[in-house]
Amino acid sequence: MNIGQLINQIILMFGLMLIGVLINKLKFMHSQTSSDLTNVLLYIVSPCLIVNAFEQPYSGNRIQQFLLAVLGVFILYLVEILIAKLLFGHLKNQNLRRITQYGSIYSNAGFMGIPLISALFGSEGVFFAVVSLAAFNIFSWTQGVALFRDNDNGTVEKTDWRQVLLNPNIIAIFVGIFIFMFSIKIPSIPNQIIKYVGSVNTPLSMIVIGNSLANIQFSRDMLNKEIGLTILLRNLLFPIIGIFILKLVGVTGIAFYTTIVMAACPAAGLVVLFTLQVDGDTAPAISLMSLSTILSLITIPLVFAVGNLF
C-alpha cells in the first residue's frame, strides 16, 4: 500500500474529528450524548463491523496469517508490559505510575484503529485488525485494570473474567470466527442491517473523539518528561518493536500492515476513565490522550514508512 494513501486517510479522519470539535463548540453534543454514543460504538457498531469482516470464504493462508498475527501481537504486549514496568514502575507518584504504564502499553485500537483499517483495507483489513482488538480487550481488562487496582500496600483485586469474555467485541470475534471457519452465509436482510450499522463506525468514532478533544485546554503544563516518554513509547518505539516481532514470526501482506497500524494508534481513552474510577488526578491522563492523538497524524505514517522498509 502507498504511504500517500495512508496520509490522505489520516488527514480525512482528522477532518472528521474537526467536525466533532465544531459540534462541541456549537453545543450540539453534551457530555451525556457523547457517553451514550461511545456505548453505541463500543457495544453495537463495532461488533457489527467485526461480524461483517468475517463473512468471507475460508482460506488456509488467511487463517495461517491470522494465527501468526495472534502470536506476534501477544508477544508485543508482553514486551510492552515488561518495558513499561521497568521504566515507570519505580515512580513514587502512584497516579503517574498507573497512567504512564497503561498509556504506553494500550492504544486506541477500537476508536481509532478499526475505523482507519476499515477505510484503508476494507473487510479484509478488519478481519486481521480484530486480532489486535481482541488482544487489547483481554490485556486491558486484566493487566491494565490491575494497574489501577494496585494499592500502595501491593494488594490487587481479582480480575473479573466475565467482564472480559462477555465484552460484545469478544463475542463478535468468536461469532465471526465460527462464520468464517464454516463459510456461513448470513441471510440477506440481517446481513444488510449488520453492514449498515457497521458502516457508521468511522465517521461516528472520529466525531466522538473530536468532541472529546474540544473540551481540553492546552497549555505548557500538559507535558512533563514522564508523559513525553510515554507518548514516545506509545506512538513510535513500541510500534517499531512490533514491526520486528511481526517479521520474526512471519506475518506478511495485509495482516502485517493492519497490525502495525493498529499498534501505532495513540493512547487509549480508557486511561482517563480508569483514572476517574480510582479518584486519581485526570490531568496527566487527558494530556497523554490528547497529545498522543494529535501527534499520531505524524507518527502513524512514520511507523508505516519504517514497516515498508522490511
C-alpha positions as CSV (number, residue, x, y, z in Angstrom):
1,M,0.0,0.0,0.0
2,N,1.2,3.5,-0.8
3,I,2.1,5.7,2.2
4,G,0.3,8.6,0.4
5,Q,-3.0,6.8,0.7
6,L,-2.4,6.3,4.5
7,I,-1.6,10.0,4.9
8,N,-4.7,11.1,2.9
9,Q,-6.9,8.8,5.0
10,I,-5.4,10.1,8.3
11,I,-6.0,13.7,7.2
12,L,-9.6,12.7,6.3
13,M,-10.1,11.2,9.7
14,F,-8.7,14.3,11.4
15,G,-11.1,16.3,9.2
16,L,-13.9,14.3,10.7
17,M,-12.5,15.0,14.2
18,L,-12.8,18.7,13.4
19,I,-16.5,18.2,12.7
20,G,-16.7,16.8,16.2
21,V,-14.9,19.9,17.5
22,L,-17.3,22.1,15.7
23,I,-20.3,20.1,17.0
24,N,-18.9,20.6,20.5
25,K,-18.4,24.4,20.0
26,L,-22.0,24.7,18.7
27,K,-23.1,22.8,21.8
28,F,-24.9,20.2,19.7
29,M,-23.4,17.4,21.7
30,H,-23.3,17.4,25.6
31,S,-21.3,15.1,27.8
32,Q,-24.2,12.6,28.3
33,T,-24.7,12.4,24.5
34,S,-21.0,11.7,23.9
35,S,-21.1,9.0,26.6
36,D,-24.2,7.4,25.0
37,L,-22.7,7.5,21.5
38,T,-19.5,5.9,22.9
39,N,-21.5,3.0,24.3
40,V,-23.4,2.6,20.9
41,L,-20.0,2.5,19.1
42,L,-18.4,0.0,21.5
43,Y,-21.3,-2.3,22.1
44,I,-23.3,-2.2,18.9
45,V,-21.5,-0.7,15.9
46,S,-18.0,-2.2,16.4
47,P,-19.4,-5.8,16.9
48,C,-21.4,-5.5,13.7
49,L,-18.3,-4.3,11.8
50,I,-16.4,-7.3,13.2
51,V,-19.0,-9.9,12.2
52,N,-19.3,-8.4,8.7
53,A,-15.5,-8.7,8.3
54,F,-15.5,-12.5,8.9
55,E,-18.2,-13.2,6.3
56,Q,-15.8,-14.3,3.5
57,P,-14.8,-17.7,2.0
58,Y,-12.5,-19.8,4.2
59,S,-8.8,-19.6,3.2
60,G,-6.0,-21.7,4.7
61,N,-3.4,-18.9,4.0
62,R,-5.6,-16.3,5.6
63,I,-6.2,-18.3,8.8
64,Q,-2.4,-19.0,8.9
65,Q,-1.6,-15.3,8.8
66,F,-4.4,-14.7,11.4
67,L,-2.8,-17.1,13.8
68,L,0.7,-15.7,13.2
69,A,-0.6,-12.2,13.9
70,V,-2.1,-13.5,17.2
71,L,1.3,-14.8,18.2
72,G,3.0,-11.6,17.2
73,V,0.6,-9.3,19.0
74,F,0.6,-11.3,22.2
75,I,4.5,-11.3,22.3
76,L,4.4,-7.5,21.7
77,Y,2.0,-6.9,24.6
78,L,4.3,-8.9,26.9
79,V,7.3,-6.9,25.8
80,E,5.5,-3.6,26.2
81,I,4.3,-4.6,29.7
82,L,7.8,-5.5,30.7
83,I,9.4,-2.3,29.4
84,A,6.7,-0.1,30.9
85,K,7.2,-1.7,34.2
86,L,11.0,-1.2,34.1
87,L,10.7,2.4,33.1
88,F,7.7,3.6,35.1
89,G,7.2,1.0,37.9
90,H,9.5,2.9,40.2
91,L,7.7,6.2,40.1
92,K,6.7,7.4,43.6
93,N,3.6,9.2,42.3
94,Q,1.1,6.4,42.2
95,N,-1.3,8.3,39.9
96,L,1.5,9.0,37.4
97,R,2.9,5.4,37.7
98,R,-0.5,4.0,36.7
99,I,-1.1,6.4,33.8
100,T,2.3,6.1,32.2
101,Q,2.3,2.3,32.3
102,Y,-1.2,2.0,30.9
103,G,-0.9,4.8,28.4
104,S,2.4,3.5,26.9
105,I,1.0,-0.1,26.5
106,Y,-2.6,0.4,25.3
107,S,-3.5,2.0,22.0
108,N,-6.8,3.4,20.9
109,A,-7.4,0.2,18.9
110,G,-11.2,0.3,18.8
111,F,-11.9,4.0,18.3
112,M,-9.0,5.0,16.0
113,G,-7.6,1.7,14.7
114,I,-10.7,-0.1,13.5
115,P,-12.1,2.9,11.6
116,L,-8.7,3.6,10.0
117,I,-8.2,-0.1,9.0
118,S,-11.7,-0.3,7.6
119,A,-11.2,2.8,5.4
120,L,-7.8,1.6,4.2
121,F,-8.2,-2.1,3.7
122,G,-12.0,-2.8,3.9
123,S,-13.4,-6.0,5.5
124,E,-10.2,-8.0,4.8
125,G,-8.2,-5.5,6.9
126,V,-10.8,-5.6,9.7
127,F,-10.5,-9.4,9.6
128,F,-6.9,-9.1,10.7
129,A,-7.5,-6.0,12.9
130,V,-9.7,-8.0,15.2
131,V,-6.5,-9.8,16.4
132,S,-5.3,-6.5,17.9
133,L,-8.7,-5.6,19.2
134,A,-9.2,-8.9,21.0
135,A,-5.7,-8.7,22.5
136,F,-6.4,-5.2,23.6
137,N,-9.6,-6.2,25.4
138,I,-8.0,-9.3,27.0
139,F,-4.9,-7.4,28.3
140,S,-6.6,-4.1,29.1
141,W,-9.3,-5.6,31.2
142,T,-6.9,-7.8,33.1
143,Q,-3.3,-6.4,33.4
144,G,-4.5,-2.9,32.5
145,V,-7.2,-2.8,35.1
146,A,-4.9,-4.4,37.7
147,L,-2.6,-1.3,37.3
148,F,-5.3,0.9,38.7
149,R,-6.3,-1.6,41.4
150,D,-2.7,-1.9,42.7
151,N,-2.7,-0.1,46.0
152,D,0.4,1.1,47.8
153,N,0.4,-1.9,50.1
154,G,0.6,-4.2,47.0
155,T,-2.8,-5.7,47.1
156,V,-4.6,-6.2,43.8
157,E,-8.3,-7.1,43.2
158,K,-9.0,-10.3,41.3
159,T,-9.8,-10.0,37.6
160,D,-13.4,-10.3,36.6
161,W,-13.1,-12.7,33.7
162,R,-16.8,-12.4,32.9
163,Q,-16.3,-8.8,32.1
164,V,-13.6,-9.8,29.6
165,L,-15.3,-12.7,28.0
166,L,-18.8,-11.1,27.8
167,N,-17.5,-8.0,26.1
168,P,-19.6,-7.7,22.9
169,N,-16.5,-7.3,20.7
170,I,-15.0,-10.6,22.1
171,I,-18.4,-12.3,21.5
172,A,-18.5,-10.9,17.9
173,I,-15.0,-12.2,17.3
174,F,-16.0,-15.7,18.3
175,V,-19.2,-15.5,16.2
176,G,-17.1,-14.2,13.3
177,I,-14.6,-17.0,13.5
178,F,-17.4,-19.5,13.5
179,I,-18.9,-17.9,10.4
180,F,-15.5,-17.9,8.7
181,M,-14.5,-21.4,9.5
182,F,-17.7,-22.9,8.2
183,S,-18.2,-20.4,5.4
184,I,-21.7,-19.5,6.7
185,K,-23.7,-17.0,4.7
186,I,-25.8,-14.6,6.8
187,P,-29.3,-14.2,5.3
188,S,-29.7,-11.1,3.1
189,I,-31.8,-8.8,5.4
190,P,-29.8,-9.4,8.6
191,N,-26.6,-9.1,6.6
192,Q,-27.6,-5.7,5.2
193,I,-28.6,-4.5,8.7
194,I,-25.1,-5.5,10.0
195,K,-23.4,-3.8,7.1
196,Y,-25.4,-0.6,7.5
197,V,-24.8,-0.4,11.3
198,G,-21.0,-1.2,10.8
199,S,-20.6,1.5,8.1
200,V,-21.2,4.4,10.6
201,N,-18.2,3.3,12.7
202,T,-15.5,5.6,11.1
203,P,-17.4,8.9,10.9
204,L,-19.1,8.5,14.3
205,S,-15.9,7.4,16.1
206,M,-13.9,10.4,14.7
207,I,-16.7,12.8,15.6
208,V,-16.9,11.5,19.2
209,I,-13.1,11.8,19.6
210,G,-13.2,15.3,18.2
211,N,-15.9,16.3,20.6
212,S,-13.8,15.0,23.5
213,L,-10.7,16.9,22.3
214,A,-12.6,20.1,22.1
215,N,-13.1,20.2,25.9
216,I,-9.3,20.2,26.5
217,Q,-7.5,23.4,27.5
218,F,-4.0,23.1,26.1
219,S,-1.0,24.6,28.0
220,R,2.7,24.0,28.6
221,D,1.9,22.3,31.9
222,M,0.4,19.4,30.0
223,L,3.7,17.9,29.1
224,N,6.3,16.6,31.6
225,K,9.2,14.2,31.0
226,E,7.2,11.1,32.1
227,I,4.2,11.9,29.8
228,G,6.7,12.8,27.0
229,L,8.4,9.4,27.3
230,T,5.0,7.7,27.4
231,I,4.0,9.3,24.1
232,L,7.3,8.4,22.5
233,L,6.9,4.8,23.5
234,R,3.2,4.6,22.6
235,N,3.4,6.4,19.3
236,L,6.8,5.3,18.0
237,L,9.0,2.9,19.9
238,F,6.5,0.2,20.7
239,P,5.0,0.1,17.2
240,I,8.5,-0.2,15.7
241,I,9.4,-3.0,18.1
242,G,6.1,-4.6,16.9
243,I,7.4,-4.4,13.3
244,F,10.4,-6.6,14.2
245,I,8.3,-9.0,16.2
246,L,5.8,-9.5,13.4
247,K,8.5,-10.0,10.8
248,L,10.2,-12.6,13.1
249,V,7.1,-14.7,13.4
250,G,6.3,-14.5,9.7
251,V,3.4,-12.1,9.4
252,T,3.1,-10.6,5.9
253,G,0.8,-8.7,3.5
254,I,-2.3,-7.0,4.7
255,A,-2.1,-8.9,8.1
256,F,1.3,-7.2,8.6
257,Y,0.3,-3.7,7.6
258,T,-3.0,-3.9,9.5
259,T,-1.3,-5.0,12.7
260,I,1.4,-2.3,12.7
261,V,-1.2,0.5,12.0
262,M,-3.2,-0.8,15.0
263,A,-0.1,-0.8,17.1
264,A,0.8,2.7,16.1
265,C,-2.5,4.2,17.2
266,P,-2.4,6.8,20.0
267,A,-3.0,6.2,23.7
268,A,-6.4,4.6,24.6
269,G,-9.0,6.9,26.0
270,L,-9.7,4.3,28.8
271,V,-6.7,5.7,30.6
272,V,-8.9,8.7,31.6
273,L,-11.9,6.6,32.6
274,F,-9.8,4.2,34.7
275,T,-8.1,7.2,36.4
276,L,-11.5,8.7,37.2
277,Q,-12.7,5.3,38.7
278,V,-9.9,5.4,41.3
279,D,-10.4,9.1,42.1
280,G,-7.0,10.0,40.6
281,D,-5.9,13.3,39.0
282,T,-7.0,13.0,35.4
283,A,-4.9,15.9,34.1
284,P,-1.9,13.8,33.1
285,A,-4.2,11.2,31.5
286,I,-6.0,13.8,29.5
287,S,-2.7,15.4,28.4
288,L,-1.4,12.0,27.3
289,M,-4.5,11.0,25.4
290,S,-4.9,14.4,23.6
291,L,-1.3,15.0,22.7
292,S,-0.8,11.3,21.6
293,T,-3.9,11.6,19.4
294,I,-2.8,14.8,17.7
295,L,0.8,13.6,17.2
296,S,-0.5,10.4,15.6
297,L,-1.2,12.4,12.5
298,I,2.6,12.4,12.0
299,T,3.7,9.2,13.8
300,I,1.4,6.7,12.2
301,P,2.8,7.5,8.7
302,L,6.3,7.3,10.2
303,V,5.7,3.9,11.6
304,F,4.1,2.7,8.4
305,A,7.2,4.0,6.4
306,V,9.5,2.0,8.7
307,G,7.3,-1.0,8.1
308,N,7.7,-0.5,4.4
309,L,11.5,-0.9,4.7
310,F,11.2,-4.6,5.7
